[in-house]
Amino acid sequence: MPQTMNHPTDTSTSLPRGDEGRRFEVRSVTGACYTLVEEADVDEAGRSVGSRYRTAYAGLPVVANDDGTFTIVDTHTRLVRVGPR
């Protein structure tokens, strides 16, 4: 009799409808593709004070660079945006 494994769905990478603009594709110099998620930082009053980024699948922290590229913090992998902004 085959065994089935039930794994809970990771909803932390799923954004509600209407938030698709907060996800975008990037690519490393080696050709690896990633989806980044932009998360707004808010102050105590609920006002947006900046943005944080992470990879959609593994949740790795990503920083935005001054030249418009991104870097995965843990691996120092440099990423460039793919497609329209």
PDB file with SEQRES, HELIX, SHEET and CRYST1 records, atoms N, CA, C and O in Angstrom:
SEQRES   1 A   85  MET PRO GLN THR MET ASN HIS PRO THR ASP THR SER THR          
SEQRES   2 A   85  SER LEU PRO ARG GLY ASP GLU GLY ARG ARG PHE GLU VAL          
SEQRES   3 A   85  ARG SER VAL THR GLY ALA CYS TYR THR LEU VAL GLU GLU          
SEQRES   4 A   85  ALA ASP VAL ASP GLU ALA GLY ARG SER VAL GLY SER ARG          
SEQRES   5 A   85  TYR ARG THR ALA TYR ALA GLY LEU PRO VAL VAL ALA ASN          
SEQRES   6 A   85  ASP ASP GLY THR PHE THR ILE VAL ASP THR HIS THR ARG          
SEQRES   7 A   85  LEU VAL ARG VAL GLY PRO ARG                                  
HELIX    1 AA1 THR A   11  THR A   13  5                                   3    
HELIX    2 AA2 GLU A   20  ARG A   22  5                                   3    
SHEET    1 AA1 7 ARG A  23  SER A  28  0                                        
SHEET    2 AA1 7 CYS A  33  VAL A  42 -1                                        
SHEET    3 AA1 7 SER A  48  THR A  55 -1                                        
SHEET    4 AA1 7 PRO A  61  ALA A  64 -1                                        
SHEET    5 AA1 7 PHE A  70  ILE A  72 -1                                        
SHEET    6 AA1 7 THR A  77  ARG A  81 -1                                        
SHEET    7 AA1 7 ARG A  23  SER A  28 -1                                        
CRYST1    1.000    1.000    1.000  90.00  90.00  90.00 P 1           1          
ATOM      1  N   MET A   1       0.844  -1.177   0.000  1.00  0.00           N  
ATOM      2  CA  MET A   1       0.000   0.000   0.000  1.00  0.00           C  
ATOM      3  C   MET A   1       0.897   1.250   0.000  1.00  0.00           C  
ATOM      4  O   MET A   1       1.747   1.387   0.880  1.00  0.00           O  
ATOM      5  N   PRO A   2       0.725   2.156  -0.961  1.00  0.00           N  
ATOM      6  CA  PRO A   2       1.581   3.337  -1.025  1.00  0.00           C  
ATOM      7  C   PRO A   2       1.293   4.284   0.131  1.00  0.00           C  
ATOM      8  O   PRO A   2       0.154   4.427   0.577  1.00  0.00           O  
ATOM      9  N   GLN A   3       2.346   4.919   0.597  1.00  0.00           N  
ATOM     10  CA  GLN A   3       2.197   5.897   1.662  1.00  0.00           C  
ATOM     11  C   GLN A   3       2.081   7.282   1.055  1.00  0.00           C  
ATOM     12  O   GLN A   3       2.745   7.600   0.068  1.00  0.00           O  
ATOM     13  N   THR A   4       1.241   8.089   1.647  1.00  0.00           N  
ATOM     14  CA  THR A   4       1.132   9.476   1.197  1.00  0.00           C  
ATOM     15  C   THR A   4       1.705  10.371   2.271  1.00  0.00           C  
ATOM     16  O   THR A   4       1.602  10.094   3.466  1.00  0.00           O  
ATOM     17  N   MET A   5       2.306  11.439   1.818  1.00  0.00           N  
ATOM     18  CA  MET A   5       2.869  12.404   2.761  1.00  0.00           C  
ATOM     19  C   MET A   5       2.145  13.727   2.571  1.00  0.00           C  
ATOM     20  O   MET A   5       2.087  14.264   1.465  1.00  0.00           O  
ATOM     21  N   ASN A   6       1.613  14.229   3.629  1.00  0.00           N  
ATOM     22  CA  ASN A   6       0.949  15.520   3.581  1.00  0.00           C  
ATOM     23  C   ASN A   6       1.868  16.558   4.194  1.00  0.00           C  
ATOM     24  O   ASN A   6       2.283  16.448   5.348  1.00  0.00           O  
ATOM     25  N   HIS A   7       2.175  17.562   3.401  1.00  0.00           N  
ATOM     26  CA  HIS A   7       3.015  18.657   3.878  1.00  0.00           C  
ATOM     27  C   HIS A   7       2.189  19.935   3.860  1.00  0.00           C  
ATOM     28  O   HIS A   7       1.476  20.201   2.893  1.00  0.00           O  
ATOM     29  N   PRO A   8       2.279  20.715   4.910  1.00  0.00           N  
ATOM     30  CA  PRO A   8       1.537  21.974   4.899  1.00  0.00           C  
ATOM     31  C   PRO A   8       2.077  22.894   3.806  1.00  0.00           C  
ATOM     32  O   PRO A   8       3.278  22.909   3.536  1.00  0.00           O  
ATOM     33  N   THR A   9       1.202  23.646   3.191  1.00  0.00           N  
ATOM     34  CA  THR A   9       1.593  24.593   2.156  1.00  0.00           C  
ATOM     35  C   THR A   9       2.250  25.796   2.796  1.00  0.00           C  
ATOM     36  O   THR A   9       1.772  26.312   3.806  1.00  0.00           O  
ATOM     37  N   ASP A  10       3.354  26.245   2.202  1.00  0.00           N  
ATOM     38  CA  ASP A  10       4.040  27.435   2.691  1.00  0.00           C  
ATOM     39  C   ASP A  10       3.336  28.654   2.130  1.00  0.00           C  
ATOM     40  O   ASP A  10       3.565  29.044   0.985  1.00  0.00           O  
ATOM     41  N   THR A  11       2.480  29.255   2.941  1.00  0.00           N  
ATOM     42  CA  THR A  11       1.728  30.415   2.470  1.00  0.00           C  
ATOM     43  C   THR A  11       2.509  31.707   2.627  1.00  0.00           C  
ATOM     44  O   THR A  11       2.053  32.751   2.160  1.00  0.00           O  
ATOM     45  N   SER A  12       3.670  31.673   3.267  1.00  0.00           N  
ATOM     46  CA  SER A  12       4.433  32.903   3.452  1.00  0.00           C  
ATOM     47  C   SER A  12       4.977  33.435   2.140  1.00  0.00           C  
ATOM     48  O   SER A  12       5.306  34.618   2.049  1.00  0.00           O  
ATOM     49  N   THR A  13       5.080  32.583   1.111  1.00  0.00           N  
ATOM     50  CA  THR A  13       5.563  33.061  -0.175  1.00  0.00           C  
ATOM     51  C   THR A  13       4.425  33.419  -1.106  1.00  0.00           C  
ATOM     52  O   THR A  13       4.668  33.904  -2.211  1.00  0.00           O  
ATOM     53  N   SER A  14       3.185  33.193  -0.690  1.00  0.00           N  
ATOM     54  CA  SER A  14       2.038  33.512  -1.522  1.00  0.00           C  
ATOM     55  C   SER A  14       1.508  34.879  -1.136  1.00  0.00           C  
ATOM     56  O   SER A  14       1.272  35.164   0.038  1.00  0.00           O  
ATOM     57  N   LEU A  15       1.326  35.714  -2.137  1.00  0.00           N  
ATOM     58  CA  LEU A  15       0.796  37.045  -1.884  1.00  0.00           C  
ATOM     59  C   LEU A  15      -0.669  37.089  -2.284  1.00  0.00           C  
ATOM     60  O   LEU A  15      -1.072  36.420  -3.236  1.00  0.00           O  
ATOM     61  N   PRO A  16      -1.468  37.866  -1.571  1.00  0.00           N  
ATOM     62  CA  PRO A  16      -2.869  37.974  -1.926  1.00  0.00           C  
ATOM     63  C   PRO A  16      -3.047  38.607  -3.305  1.00  0.00           C  
ATOM     64  O   PRO A  16      -2.153  39.292  -3.801  1.00  0.00           O  
ATOM     65  N   ARG A  17      -4.204  38.372  -3.915  1.00  0.00           N  
ATOM     66  CA  ARG A  17      -4.511  38.962  -5.215  1.00  0.00           C  
ATOM     67  C   ARG A  17      -4.332  40.474  -5.151  1.00  0.00           C  
ATOM     68  O   ARG A  17      -4.686  41.100  -4.152  1.00  0.00           O  
ATOM     69  N   GLY A  18      -3.787  41.056  -6.202  1.00  0.00           N  
ATOM     70  CA  GLY A  18      -3.573  42.496  -6.230  1.00  0.00           C  
ATOM     71  C   GLY A  18      -2.178  42.887  -5.807  1.00  0.00           C  
ATOM     72  O   GLY A  18      -1.783  44.034  -6.017  1.00  0.00           O  
ATOM     73  N   ASP A  19      -1.408  41.978  -5.216  1.00  0.00           N  
ATOM     74  CA  ASP A  19      -0.053  42.286  -4.785  1.00  0.00           C  
ATOM     75  C   ASP A  19       0.988  41.731  -5.744  1.00  0.00           C  
ATOM     76  O   ASP A  19       2.166  41.664  -5.395  1.00  0.00           O  
ATOM     77  N   GLU A  20       0.575  41.327  -6.958  1.00  0.00           N  
ATOM     78  CA  GLU A  20       1.507  40.728  -7.894  1.00  0.00           C  
ATOM     79  C   GLU A  20       2.658  41.662  -8.233  1.00  0.00           C  
ATOM     80  O   GLU A  20       3.752  41.196  -8.551  1.00  0.00           O  
ATOM     81  N   GLY A  21       2.437  42.964  -8.173  1.00  0.00           N  
ATOM     82  CA  GLY A  21       3.483  43.931  -8.482  1.00  0.00           C  
ATOM     83  C   GLY A  21       4.625  43.903  -7.489  1.00  0.00           C  
ATOM     84  O   GLY A  21       5.685  44.472  -7.750  1.00  0.00           O  
ATOM     85  N   ARG A  22       4.433  43.259  -6.369  1.00  0.00           N  
ATOM     86  CA  ARG A  22       5.471  43.181  -5.360  1.00  0.00           C  
ATOM     87  C   ARG A  22       6.404  42.007  -5.604  1.00  0.00           C  
ATOM     88  O   ARG A  22       7.349  41.809  -4.840  1.00  0.00           O  
ATOM     89  N   ARG A  23       6.167  41.228  -6.642  1.00  0.00           N  
ATOM     90  CA  ARG A  23       7.022  40.105  -7.030  1.00  0.00           C  
ATOM     91  C   ARG A  23       7.644  40.430  -8.376  1.00  0.00           C  
ATOM     92  O   ARG A  23       6.980  40.993  -9.247  1.00  0.00           O  
ATOM     93  N   PHE A  24       8.901  40.084  -8.555  1.00  0.00           N  
ATOM     94  CA  PHE A  24       9.524  40.281  -9.857  1.00  0.00           C  
ATOM     95  C   PHE A  24      10.665  39.295 -10.038  1.00  0.00           C  
ATOM     96  O   PHE A  24      11.211  38.751  -9.078  1.00  0.00           O  
ATOM     97  N   GLU A  25      11.004  39.085 -11.305  1.00  0.00           N  
ATOM     98  CA  GLU A  25      12.026  38.104 -11.668  1.00  0.00           C  
ATOM     99  C   GLU A  25      13.387  38.770 -11.779  1.00  0.00           C  
ATOM    100  O   GLU A  25      13.511  39.898 -12.257  1.00  0.00           O  
ATOM    101  N   VAL A  26      14.408  38.047 -11.326  1.00  0.00           N  
ATOM    102  CA  VAL A  26      15.793  38.484 -11.454  1.00  0.00           C  
ATOM    103  C   VAL A  26      16.626  37.302 -11.938  1.00  0.00           C  
ATOM    104  O   VAL A  26      16.184  36.154 -11.888  1.00  0.00           O  
ATOM    105  N   ARG A  27      17.830  37.595 -12.405  1.00  0.00           N  
ATOM    106  CA  ARG A  27      18.723  36.550 -12.897  1.00  0.00           C  
ATOM    107  C   ARG A  27      20.141  36.851 -12.429  1.00  0.00           C  
ATOM    108  O   ARG A  27      20.560  38.007 -12.370  1.00  0.00           O  
ATOM    109  N   SER A  28      20.871  35.789 -12.097  1.00  0.00           N  
ATOM    110  CA  SER A  28      22.276  35.943 -11.709  1.00  0.00           C  
ATOM    111  C   SER A  28      23.148  35.926 -12.957  1.00  0.00           C  
ATOM    112  O   SER A  28      22.670  35.613 -14.048  1.00  0.00           O  
ATOM    113  N   VAL A  29      24.426  36.261 -12.799  1.00  0.00           N  
ATOM    114  CA  VAL A  29      25.339  36.252 -13.945  1.00  0.00           C  
ATOM    115  C   VAL A  29      25.539  34.850 -14.492  1.00  0.00           C  
ATOM    116  O   VAL A  29      25.952  34.698 -15.641  1.00  0.00           O  
ATOM    117  N   THR A  30      25.256  33.820 -13.703  1.00  0.00           N  
ATOM    118  CA  THR A  30      25.383  32.442 -14.180  1.00  0.00           C  
ATOM    119  C   THR A  30      24.104  31.950 -14.857  1.00  0.00           C  
ATOM    120  O   THR A  30      24.064  30.831 -15.369  1.00  0.00           O  
ATOM    121  N   GLY A  31      23.055  32.786 -14.862  1.00  0.00           N  
ATOM    122  CA  GLY A  31      21.816  32.426 -15.527  1.00  0.00           C  
ATOM    123  C   GLY A  31      20.734  31.871 -14.625  1.00  0.00           C  
ATOM    124  O   GLY A  31      19.635  31.583 -15.099  1.00  0.00           O  
ATOM    125  N   ALA A  32      21.010  31.709 -13.332  1.00  0.00           N  
ATOM    126  CA  ALA A  32      19.990  31.213 -12.408  1.00  0.00           C  
ATOM    127  C   ALA A  32      18.894  32.265 -12.246  1.00  0.00           C  
ATOM    128  O   ALA A  32      19.181  33.453 -12.097  1.00  0.00           O  
ATOM    129  N   CYS A  33      17.647  31.824 -12.276  1.00  0.00           N  
ATOM    130  CA  CYS A  33      16.505  32.732 -12.151  1.00  0.00           C  
ATOM    131  C   CYS A  33      15.923  32.658 -10.741  1.00  0.00           C  
ATOM    132  O   CYS A  33      15.851  31.587 -10.138  1.00  0.00           O  
ATOM    133  N   TYR A  34      15.516  33.800 -10.235  1.00  0.00           N  
ATOM    134  CA  TYR A  34      14.902  33.889  -8.914  1.00  0.00           C  
ATOM    135  C   TYR A  34      13.694  34.800  -9.015  1.00  0.00           C  
ATOM    136  O   TYR A  34      13.637  35.685  -9.869  1.00  0.00           O  
ATOM    137  N   THR A  35      12.727  34.574  -8.133  1.00  0.00           N  
ATOM    138  CA  THR A  35      11.628  35.513  -7.946  1.00  0.00           C  
ATOM    139  C   THR A  35      11.891  36.217  -6.625  1.00  0.00           C  
ATOM    140  O   THR A  35      12.090  35.570  -5.596  1.00  0.00           O  
ATOM    141  N   LEU A  36      11.890  37.544  -6.657  1.00  0.00           N  
ATOM    142  CA  LEU A  36      12.058  38.316  -5.427  1.00  0.00           C  
ATOM    143  C   LEU A  36      10.710  38.859  -4.989  1.00  0.00           C  
ATOM    144  O   LEU A  36       9.840  39.145  -5.812  1.00  0.00           O  
ATOM    145  N   VAL A  37      10.553  38.994  -3.689  1.00  0.00           N  
ATOM    146  CA  VAL A  37       9.353  39.568  -3.097  1.00  0.00           C  
ATOM    147  C   VAL A  37       9.772  40.832  -2.366  1.00  0.00           C  
ATOM    148  O   VAL A  37      10.688  40.816  -1.544  1.00  0.00           O  
ATOM    149  N   GLU A  38       9.086  41.932  -2.678  1.00  0.00           N  
ATOM    150  CA  GLU A  38       9.335  43.193  -1.984  1.00  0.00           C  
ATOM    151  C   GLU A  38       8.358  43.299  -0.823  1.00  0.00           C  
ATOM    152  O   GLU A  38       7.152  43.133  -1.004  1.00  0.00           O  
ATOM    153  N   GLU A  39       8.878  43.576   0.367  1.00  0.00           N  
ATOM    154  CA  GLU A  39       8.042  43.730   1.557  1.00  0.00           C  
ATOM    155  C   GLU A  39       8.239  45.140   2.100  1.00  0.00           C  
ATOM    156  O   GLU A  39       9.372  45.580   2.294  1.00  0.00           O  
ATOM    157  N   ALA A  40       7.152  45.842   2.343  1.00  0.00           N  
ATOM    158  CA  ALA A  40       7.232  47.213   2.832  1.00  0.00           C  
ATOM    159  C   ALA A  40       7.538  47.227   4.326  1.00  0.00           C  
ATOM    160  O   ALA A  40       6.928  46.491   5.103  1.00  0.00           O  
ATOM    161  N   ASP A  41       8.488  48.071   4.719  1.00  0.00           N  
ATOM    162  CA  ASP A  41       8.743  48.336   6.134  1.00  0.00           C  
ATOM    163  C   ASP A  41       7.850  49.497   6.534  1.00  0.00           C  
ATOM    164  O   ASP A  41       7.763  50.496   5.821  1.00  0.00           O  
ATOM    165  N   VAL A  42       7.183  49.364   7.681  1.00  0.00           N  
ATOM    166  CA  VAL A  42       6.295  50.427   8.147  1.00  0.00           C  
ATOM    167  C   VAL A  42       6.701  50.865   9.547  1.00  0.00           C  
ATOM    168  O   VAL A  42       7.229  50.083  10.338  1.00  0.00           O  
ATOM    169  N   ASP A  43       6.439  52.141   9.833  1.00  0.00           N  
ATOM    170  CA  ASP A  43       6.730  52.645  11.173  1.00  0.00           C  
ATOM    171  C   ASP A  43       5.546  52.352  12.096  1.00  0.00           C  
ATOM    172  O   ASP A  43       4.585  51.698  11.690  1.00  0.00           O  
ATOM    173  N   GLU A  44       5.619  52.830  13.320  1.00  0.00           N  
ATOM    174  CA  GLU A  44       4.570  52.552  14.308  1.00  0.00           C  
ATOM    175  C   GLU A  44       3.215  53.123  13.911  1.00  0.00           C  
ATOM    176  O   GLU A  44       2.176  52.630  14.350  1.00  0.00           O  
ATOM    177  N   ALA A  45       3.226  54.165  13.078  1.00  0.00           N  
ATOM    178  CA  ALA A  45       1.977  54.782  12.629  1.00  0.00           C  
ATOM    179  C   ALA A  45       1.415  54.088  11.393  1.00  0.00           C  
ATOM    180  O   ALA A  45       0.351  54.462  10.898  1.00  0.00           O  
ATOM    181  N   GLY A  46       2.130  53.074  10.891  1.00  0.00           N  
ATOM    182  CA  GLY A  46       1.660  52.343   9.727  1.00  0.00           C  
ATOM    183  C   GLY A  46       2.080  52.941   8.398  1.00  0.00           C  
ATOM    184  O   GLY A  46       1.611  52.507   7.346  1.00  0.00           O  
ATOM    185  N   ARG A  47       2.973  53.948   8.432  1.00  0.00           N  
ATOM    186  CA  ARG A  47       3.445  54.569   7.191  1.00  0.00           C  
ATOM    187  C   ARG A  47       4.624  53.791   6.628  1.00  0.00           C  
ATOM    188  O   ARG A  47       5.461  53.279   7.372  1.00  0.00           O  
ATOM    189  N   SER A  48       4.678  53.711   5.307  1.00  0.00           N  
ATOM    190  CA  SER A  48       5.777  53.020   4.639  1.00  0.00           C  
ATOM    191  C   SER A  48       7.056  53.831   4.800  1.00  0.00           C  
ATOM    192  O   SER A  48       7.089  55.027   4.512  1.00  0.00           O  
ATOM    193  N   VAL A  49       8.125  53.151   5.273  1.00  0.00           N  
ATOM    194  CA  VAL A  49       9.401  53.834   5.480  1.00  0.00           C  
ATOM    195  C   VAL A  49      10.534  53.178   4.698  1.00  0.00           C  
ATOM    196  O   VAL A  49      11.700  53.523   4.892  1.00  0.00           O  
ATOM    197  N   GLY A  50      10.210  52.258   3.837  1.00  0.00           N  
ATOM    198  CA  GLY A  50      11.239  51.595   3.048  1.00  0.00           C  
ATOM    199  C   GLY A  50      10.772  50.222   2.609  1.00  0.00           C  
ATOM    200  O   GLY A  50       9.620  49.837   2.807  1.00  0.00           O  
ATOM    201  N   SER A  51      11.704  49.492   2.004  1.00  0.00           N  
ATOM    202  CA  SER A  51      11.385  48.162   1.503  1.00  0.00           C  
ATOM    203  C   SER A  51      12.458  47.167   1.897  1.00  0.00           C  
ATOM    204  O   SER A  51      13.629  47.514   2.049  1.00  0.00           O  
ATOM    205  N   ARG A  52      12.034  45.923   2.058  1.00  0.00           N  
ATOM    206  CA  ARG A  52      12.941  44.793   2.234  1.00  0.00           C  
ATOM    207  C   ARG A  52      12.659  43.830   1.102  1.00  0.00           C  
ATOM    208  O   ARG A  52      11.562  43.825   0.544  1.00  0.00           O  
ATOM    209  N   TYR A  53      13.642  43.013   0.760  1.00  0.00           N  
ATOM    210  CA  TYR A  53      13.476  42.034  -0.302  1.00  0.00           C  
ATOM    211  C   TYR A  53      13.914  40.670   0.199  1.00  0.00           C  
ATOM    212  O   TYR A  53      14.779  40.559   1.067  1.00  0.00           O  
ATOM    213  N   ARG A  54      13.296  39.622  -0.367  1.00  0.00           N  
ATOM    214  CA  ARG A  54      13.688  38.248  -0.073  1.00  0.00           C  
ATOM    215  C   ARG A  54      13.385  37.387  -1.286  1.00  0.00           C  
ATOM    216  O   ARG A  54      12.573  37.762  -2.133  1.00  0.00           O  
ATOM    217  N   THR A  55      14.038  36.231  -1.372  1.00  0.00           N  
ATOM    218  CA  THR A  55      13.697  35.300  -2.448  1.00  0.00           C  
ATOM    219  C   THR A  55      12.372  34.655  -2.101  1.00  0.00           C  
ATOM    220  O   THR A  55      12.104  34.357  -0.937  1.00  0.00           O  
ATOM    221  N   ALA A  56      11.536  34.439  -3.116  1.00  0.00           N  
ATOM    222  CA  ALA A  56      10.190  33.913  -2.886  1.00  0.00           C  
ATOM    223  C   ALA A  56      10.216  32.474  -2.400  1.00  0.00           C  
ATOM    224  O   ALA A  56       9.418  32.106  -1.538  1.00  0.00           O  
ATOM    225  N   TYR A  57      11.109  31.654  -2.929  1.00  0.00           N  
ATOM    226  CA  TYR A  57      11.089  30.231  -2.601  1.00  0.00           C  
ATOM    227  C   TYR A  57      11.734  29.940  -1.248  1.00  0.00           C  
ATOM    228  O   TYR A  57      11.100  29.329  -0.387  1.00  0.00           O  
ATOM    229  N   ALA A  58      12.964  30.360  -1.047  1.00  0.00           N  
ATOM    230  CA  ALA A  58      13.697  30.026   0.181  1.00  0.00           C  
ATOM    231  C   ALA A  58      13.627  31.114   1.246  1.00  0.00           C  
ATOM    232  O   ALA A  58      14.014  30.881   2.392  1.00  0.00           O  
ATOM    233  N   GLY A  59      13.143  32.289   0.888  1.00  0.00           N  
ATOM    234  CA  GLY A  59      13.044  33.371   1.864  1.00  0.00           C  
ATOM    235  C   GLY A  59      14.381  33.983   2.242  1.00  0.00           C  
ATOM    236  O   GLY A  59      14.500  34.593   3.305  1.00  0.00           O  
ATOM    237  N   LEU A  60      15.395  33.832   1.387  1.00  0.00           N  
ATOM    238  CA  LEU A  60      16.711  34.396   1.689  1.00  0.00           C  
ATOM    239  C   LEU A  60      16.662  35.913   1.618  1.00  0.00           C  
ATOM    240  O   LEU A  60      16.028  36.463   0.718  1.00  0.00           O  
ATOM    241  N   PRO A  61      17.321  36.606   2.554  1.00  0.00           N  
ATOM    242  CA  PRO A  61      17.323  38.069   2.509  1.00  0.00           C  
ATOM    243  C   PRO A  61      18.132  38.581   1.325  1.00  0.00           C  
ATOM    244  O   PRO A  61      19.177  38.035   0.972  1.00  0.00           O  
ATOM    245  N   VAL A  62      17.618  39.642   0.727  1.00  0.00           N  
ATOM    246  CA  VAL A  62      18.237  40.256  -0.446  1.00  0.00           C  
ATOM    247  C   VAL A  62      18.327  41.754  -0.202  1.00  0.00           C  
ATOM    248  O   VAL A  62      17.404  42.350   0.354  1.00  0.00           O  
ATOM    249  N   VAL A  63      19.437  42.369  -0.615  1.00  0.00           N  
ATOM    250  CA  VAL A  63      19.567  43.821  -0.496  1.00  0.00           C  
ATOM    251  C   VAL A  63      19.544  44.448  -1.892  1.00  0.00           C  
ATOM    252  O   VAL A  63      20.023  43.865  -2.865  1.00  0.00           O  
ATOM    253  N   ALA A  64      18.975  45.650  -1.957  1.00  0.00           N  
ATOM    254  CA  ALA A  64      18.969  46.424  -3.199  1.00  0.00           C  
ATOM    255  C   ALA A  64      20.243  47.259  -3.223  1.00  0.00           C  
ATOM    256  O   ALA A  64      20.583  47.912  -2.237  1.00  0.00           O  
ATOM    257  N   ASN A  65      20.942  47.237  -4.344  1.00  0.00           N  
ATOM    258  CA  ASN A  65      22.171  48.009  -4.513  1.00  0.00           C  
ATOM    259  C   ASN A  65      21.871  49.345  -5.182  1.00  0.00           C  
ATOM    260  O   ASN A  65      20.848  49.492  -5.851  1.00  0.00           O  
ATOM    261  N   ASP A  66      22.758  50.314  -5.001  1.00  0.00           N  
ATOM    262  CA  ASP A  66      22.570  51.653  -5.566  1.00  0.00           C  
ATOM    263  C   ASP A  66      22.496  51.652  -7.093  1.00  0.00           C  
ATOM    264  O   ASP A  66      21.892  52.550  -7.678  1.00  0.00           O  
ATOM    265  N   ASP A  67      23.100  50.659  -7.742  1.00  0.00           N  
ATOM    266  CA  ASP A  67      23.119  50.626  -9.213  1.00  0.00           C  
ATOM    267  C   ASP A  67      21.913  49.911  -9.813  1.00  0.00           C  
ATOM    268  O   ASP A  67      21.883  49.679 -11.022  1.00  0.00           O  
ATOM    269  N   GLY A  68      20.914  49.554  -8.995  1.00  0.00           N  
ATOM    270  CA  GLY A  68      19.708  48.908  -9.490  1.00  0.00           C  
ATOM    271  C   GLY A  68      19.763  47.390  -9.482  1.00  0.00           C  
ATOM    272  O   GLY A  68      18.782  46.736  -9.836  1.00  0.00           O  
ATOM    273  N   THR A  69      20.894  46.818  -9.082  1.00  0.00           N  
ATOM    274  CA  THR A  69      21.004  45.369  -8.959  1.00  0.00           C  
ATOM    275  C   THR A  69      20.620  44.962  -7.547  1.00  0.00           C  
ATOM    276  O   THR A  69      20.343  45.811  -6.701  1.00  0.00           O  
ATOM    277  N   PHE A  70      20.605  43.659  -7.297  1.00  0.00           N  
ATOM    278  CA  PHE A  70      20.284  43.114  -5.985  1.00  0.00           C  
ATOM    279  C   PHE A  70      21.356  42.109  -5.616  1.00  0.00           C  
ATOM    280  O   PHE A  70      22.034  41.582  -6.498  1.00  0.00           O  
ATOM    281  N   THR A  71      21.525  41.829  -4.319  1.00  0.00           N  
ATOM    282  CA  THR A  71      22.484  40.834  -3.859  1.00  0.00           C  
ATOM    283  C   THR A  71      21.841  39.967  -2.794  1.00  0.00           C  
ATOM    284  O   THR A  71      21.279  40.476  -1.824  1.00  0.00           O  
ATOM    285  N   ILE A  72      21.926  38.629  -2.979  1.00  0.00           N  
ATOM    286  CA  ILE A  72      21.473  37.711  -1.936  1.00  0.00           C  
ATOM    287  C   ILE A  72      22.497  37.783  -0.812  1.00  0.00           C  
ATOM    288  O   ILE A  72      23.678  37.522  -1.039  1.00  0.00           O  
ATOM    289  N   VAL A  73      22.070  38.127   0.381  1.00  0.00           N  
ATOM    290  CA  VAL A  73      22.966  38.375   1.509  1.00  0.00           C  
ATOM    291  C   VAL A  73      23.813  37.147   1.845  1.00  0.00           C  
ATOM    292  O   VAL A  73      25.029  37.264   1.993  1.00  0.00           O  
ATOM    293  N   ASP A  74      23.192  35.976   1.966  1.00  0.00           N  
ATOM    294  CA  ASP A  74      23.898  34.776   2.423  1.00  0.00           C  
ATOM    295  C   ASP A  74      24.986  34.305   1.464  1.00  0.00           C  
ATOM    296  O   ASP A  74      26.018  33.797   1.900  1.00  0.00           O  
ATOM    297  N   THR A  75      24.761  34.471   0.160  1.00  0.00           N  
ATOM    298  CA  THR A  75      25.681  33.908  -0.829  1.00  0.00           C  
ATOM    299  C   THR A  75      26.453  34.962  -1.608  1.00  0.00           C  
ATOM    300  O   THR A  75      27.357  34.626  -2.373  1.00  0.00           O  
ATOM    301  N   HIS A  76      26.108  36.239  -1.422  1.00  0.00           N  
ATOM    302  CA  HIS A  76      26.711  37.361  -2.160  1.00  0.00           C  
ATOM    303  C   HIS A  76      26.477  37.247  -3.662  1.00  0.00           C  
ATOM    304  O   HIS A  76      27.256  37.774  -4.455  1.00  0.00           O  
ATOM    305  N   THR A  77      25.401  36.557  -4.057  1.00  0.00           N  
ATOM    306  CA  THR A  77      25.055  36.403  -5.472  1.00  0.00           C  
ATOM    307  C   THR A  77      24.440  37.692  -5.985  1.00  0.00           C  
ATOM    308  O   THR A  77      23.457  38.184  -5.430  1.00  0.00           O  
ATOM    309  N   ARG A  78      25.018  38.236  -7.042  1.00  0.00           N  
ATOM    310  CA  ARG A  78      24.535  39.487  -7.650  1.00  0.00           C  
ATOM    311  C   ARG A  78      23.418  39.148  -8.636  1.00  0.00           C  
ATOM    312  O   ARG A  78      23.536  38.202  -9.415  1.00  0.00           O  
ATOM    313  N   LEU A  79      22.335  39.926  -8.598  1.00  0.00           N  
ATOM    314  CA  LEU A  79      21.151  39.672  -9.415  1.00  0.00           C  
ATOM    315  C   LEU A  79      20.760  40.928 -10.181  1.00  0.00           C  
ATOM    316  O   LEU A  79      20.916  42.044  -9.686  1.00  0.00           O  
ATOM    317  N   VAL A  80      20.247  40.732 -11.405  1.00  0.00           N  
ATOM    318  CA  VAL A  80      19.718  41.853 -12.189  1.00  0.00           C  
ATOM    319  C   VAL A  80      18.271  41.561 -12.537  1.00  0.00           C  
ATOM    320  O   VAL A  80      17.879  40.412 -12.739  1.00  0.00           O  
ATOM    321  N   ARG A  81      17.492  42.619 -12.602  1.00  0.00           N  
ATOM    322  CA  ARG A  81      16.056  42.496 -12.910  1.00  0.00           C  
ATOM    323  C   ARG A  81      15.874  42.042 -14.345  1.00  0.00           C  
ATOM    324  O   ARG A  81      16.597  42.472 -15.243  1.00  0.00           O  
ATOM    325  N   VAL A  82      14.897  41.167 -14.550  1.00  0.00           N  
ATOM    326  CA  VAL A  82      14.558  40.662 -15.878  1.00  0.00           C  
ATOM    327  C   VAL A  82      13.192  41.196 -16.254  1.00  0.00           C  
ATOM    328  O   VAL A  82      12.263  41.120 -15.450  1.00  0.00           O  
ATOM    329  N   GLY A  83      13.043  41.731 -17.447  1.00  0.00           N  
ATOM    330  CA  GLY A  83      11.748  42.186 -17.910  1.00  0.00           C  
ATOM    331  C   GLY A  83      11.448  43.607 -17.502  1.00  0.00           C  
ATOM    332  O   GLY A  83      12.314  44.307 -16.976  1.00  0.00           O  
ATOM    333  N   PRO A  84      10.207  44.041 -17.745  1.00  0.00           N  
ATOM    334  CA  PRO A  84       9.802  45.434 -17.467  1.00  0.00           C  
ATOM    335  C   PRO A  84       9.774  45.722 -15.979  1.00  0.00           C  
ATOM    336  O   PRO A  84       9.550  44.829 -15.162  1.00  0.00           O  
ATOM    337  N   ARG A  85      10.004  46.986 -15.636  1.00  0.00           N  
ATOM    338  CA  ARG A  85      10.000  47.414 -14.231  1.00  0.00           C  
ATOM    339  C   ARG A  85       8.627  47.782 -13.768  1.00  0.00           C  
ATOM    340  O   ARG A  85       8.448  48.163 -12.612  1.00  0.00           O  
TER     341      ARG A  85                                                      
END                                                                             
